[in-house]
Amino acid sequence: MKWIRPQRSDNSSPNCVEVATDGAGNRHVRDSKNPASPVLTFTPDEWSAFEESVRDGQRF
């Protein structure tokens, strides 16, 4: 999988998350400062719900 950082991430700081997509459309999220840490996996529907919540201004 190819891991990417959000566009708004400051690449000079290791404190962010990275996201990857697999062939089934699942999104995988990991801590960029510890790539060997556990990975969270979200289905396409779960990821879409998350994105919609962010667009709506919901805070987590």
MDAnalysis code that builds the backbone (N, CA, C; Angstrom):
import MDAnalysis as mda
import numpy as np

u = mda.Universe.empty(180, n_residues=60, atom_resindex=np.repeat(np.arange(60), 3), trajectory=True)
u.add_TopologyAttr("name", ["N", "CA", "C"] * 60)
u.add_TopologyAttr("resid", np.arange(1, 61))
u.add_TopologyAttr("resname", ["MET", "LYS", "TRP", "ILE", "ARG", "PRO", "GLN", "ARG", "SER", "ASP", "ASN", "SER", "SER", "PRO", "ASN", "CYS", "VAL", "GLU", "VAL", "ALA", "THR", "ASP", "GLY", "ALA", "GLY", "ASN", "ARG", "HIS", "VAL", "ARG", "ASP", "SER", "LYS", "ASN", "PRO", "ALA", "SER", "PRO", "VAL", "LEU", "THR", "PHE", "THR", "PRO", "ASP", "GLU", "TRP", "SER", "ALA", "PHE", "GLU", "GLU", "SER", "VAL", "ARG", "ASP", "GLY", "GLN", "ARG", "PHE"])
u.atoms.positions = np.array([
    [0.837, -1.182, 0.000],
    [0.000, 0.000, 0.000],
    [0.879, 1.240, 0.000],
    [0.396, 2.251, -0.660],
    [1.100, 3.530, -0.671],
    [0.447, 4.443, 0.376],
    [1.227, 4.856, 1.362],
    [0.750, 5.716, 2.434],
    [0.939, 7.172, 2.046],
    [-0.094, 7.988, 2.284],
    [-0.006, 9.418, 1.996],
    [-0.409, 10.218, 3.234],
    [0.137, 11.427, 3.315],
    [-0.227, 12.354, 4.392],
    [-1.229, 13.357, 3.834],
    [-2.079, 13.892, 4.703],
    [-3.023, 14.918, 4.236],
    [-2.281, 16.107, 3.627],
    [-2.885, 16.754, 2.647],
    [-2.258, 17.890, 1.974],
    [-1.956, 19.031, 2.928],
    [-2.773, 19.204, 3.953],
    [-2.572, 20.307, 4.891],
    [-1.562, 19.976, 5.978],
    [-0.997, 18.806, 5.909],
    [-0.005, 18.395, 6.900],
    [1.311, 19.126, 6.661],
    [1.949, 19.511, 7.732],
    [3.262, 20.134, 7.650],
    [4.285, 19.011, 7.594],
    [4.901, 18.796, 6.462],
    [5.824, 17.673, 6.290],
    [7.053, 17.754, 7.186],
    [7.303, 18.913, 7.789],
    [8.447, 19.013, 8.693],
    [8.115, 18.448, 10.070],
    [6.842, 18.200, 10.331],
    [6.421, 17.667, 11.628],
    [6.037, 16.200, 11.481],
    [6.532, 15.354, 12.366],
    [6.175, 13.933, 12.279],
    [4.820, 13.626, 12.910],
    [4.148, 14.625, 13.467],
    [2.900, 14.402, 14.200],
    [1.681, 14.495, 13.299],
    [1.439, 13.471, 12.549],
    [0.238, 13.430, 11.728],
    [-0.110, 11.974, 11.431],
    [-1.150, 11.791, 10.674],
    [-1.553, 10.449, 10.286],
    [-1.283, 10.260, 8.800],
    [-1.223, 9.016, 8.401],
    [-1.091, 8.656, 6.994],
    [-2.255, 7.748, 6.637],
    [-2.703, 7.840, 5.392],
    [-3.840, 7.063, 4.924],
    [-3.445, 6.293, 3.676],
    [-3.942, 5.066, 3.573],
    [-3.728, 4.241, 2.376],
    [-5.056, 3.609, 1.985],
    [-5.197, 3.315, 0.710],
    [-6.399, 2.651, 0.204],
    [-6.001, 1.311, -0.387],
    [-6.792, 0.287, -0.098],
    [-6.497, -1.026, -0.673],
    [-7.382, -1.277, -1.894],
    [-7.233, -2.415, -2.514],
    [-7.971, -2.748, -3.733],
    [-9.470, -2.845, -3.551],
    [-9.936, -3.050, -2.306],
    [-11.369, -3.150, -2.029],
    [-11.975, -1.797, -1.672],
    [-11.145, -0.746, -1.656],
    [-11.638, 0.581, -1.329],
    [-11.612, 0.916, 0.150],
    [-11.108, -0.004, 0.978],
    [-10.986, 0.274, 2.413],
    [-9.893, 1.308, 2.636],
    [-10.066, 2.130, 3.658],
    [-9.050, 3.113, 4.029],
    [-8.348, 2.628, 5.292],
    [-7.048, 2.770, 5.293],
    [-6.219, 2.361, 6.428],
    [-5.520, 3.605, 6.954],
    [-5.531, 3.775, 8.258],
    [-4.969, 4.973, 8.885],
    [-3.926, 4.538, 9.904],
    [-2.773, 5.210, 9.896],
    [-1.724, 4.897, 10.864],
    [-1.056, 6.187, 11.345],
    [-0.337, 6.064, 12.430],
    [0.422, 7.156, 13.018],
    [1.731, 7.284, 12.245],
    [1.985, 8.453, 11.673],
    [3.168, 8.610, 10.833],
    [4.475, 8.518, 11.612],
    [4.442, 8.854, 12.895],
    [5.697, 8.804, 13.658],
    [6.016, 7.392, 14.155],
    [5.062, 6.467, 13.984],
    [5.286, 5.081, 14.382],
    [4.624, 4.159, 13.351],
    [5.221, 4.004, 12.171],
    [4.611, 3.205, 11.105],
    [4.334, 1.747, 11.474],
    [4.989, 1.239, 12.499],
    [4.751, -0.149, 12.910],
    [3.589, -0.266, 13.895],
    [2.987, 0.864, 14.255],
    [1.870, 0.842, 15.201],
    [0.646, 0.195, 14.555],
    [-0.367, -0.138, 15.366],
    [-1.584, -0.717, 14.793],
    [-2.218, 0.216, 13.757],
    [-2.894, -0.386, 12.799],
    [-3.544, 0.351, 11.716],
    [-5.052, 0.258, 11.912],
    [-5.734, 1.390, 11.783],
    [-7.196, 1.397, 11.808],
    [-7.689, 1.202, 10.386],
    [-8.705, 0.365, 10.201],
    [-9.245, 0.094, 8.869],
    [-10.716, 0.476, 8.833],
    [-11.105, 1.200, 7.781],
    [-12.471, 1.660, 7.609],
    [-13.005, 1.202, 6.266],
    [-14.254, 0.745, 6.250],
    [-14.902, 0.377, 4.990],
    [-15.191, 1.650, 4.208],
    [-15.501, 1.518, 2.911],
    [-15.846, 2.716, 2.136],
    [-17.017, 3.500, 2.750],
    [-18.030, 2.813, 3.257],
    [-19.171, 3.511, 3.864],
    [-18.771, 4.240, 5.144],
    [-17.956, 3.604, 5.960],
    [-17.490, 4.244, 7.186],
    [-16.655, 5.483, 6.865],
    [-15.786, 5.375, 5.867],
    [-14.934, 6.505, 5.492],
    [-15.782, 7.655, 4.941],
    [-16.769, 7.337, 4.140],
    [-17.655, 8.372, 3.599],
    [-18.395, 9.099, 4.717],
    [-18.862, 8.351, 5.719],
    [-19.549, 8.963, 6.860],
    [-18.600, 9.880, 7.620],
    [-17.356, 9.463, 7.783],
    [-16.351, 10.291, 8.449],
    [-16.124, 11.587, 7.671],
    [-15.920, 11.470, 6.357],
    [-15.690, 12.659, 5.528],
    [-16.872, 13.619, 5.589],
    [-18.072, 13.084, 5.555],
    [-19.269, 13.924, 5.627],
    [-19.329, 14.662, 6.970],
    [-18.982, 13.970, 8.038],
    [-18.973, 14.597, 9.365],
    [-17.965, 15.732, 9.435],
    [-16.796, 15.532, 8.837],
    [-15.775, 16.580, 8.831],
    [-16.258, 17.785, 8.031],
    [-16.845, 17.530, 6.864],
    [-17.371, 18.629, 6.054],
    [-18.448, 19.414, 6.785],
    [-19.250, 18.711, 7.600],
    [-20.323, 19.351, 8.357],
    [-19.819, 20.077, 9.601],
    [-18.524, 19.964, 9.868],
    [-17.932, 20.684, 10.995],
    [-18.002, 19.967, 12.329],
    [-18.340, 18.690, 12.291],
    [-18.382, 17.914, 13.529],
    [-16.985, 17.771, 14.108],
    [-16.892, 17.870, 15.412],
    [-15.590, 17.688, 16.080],
    [-15.587, 16.338, 16.775],
    [-14.423, 15.719, 16.771],
    [-14.298, 14.399, 17.386],
    [-13.443, 14.464, 18.625],
])
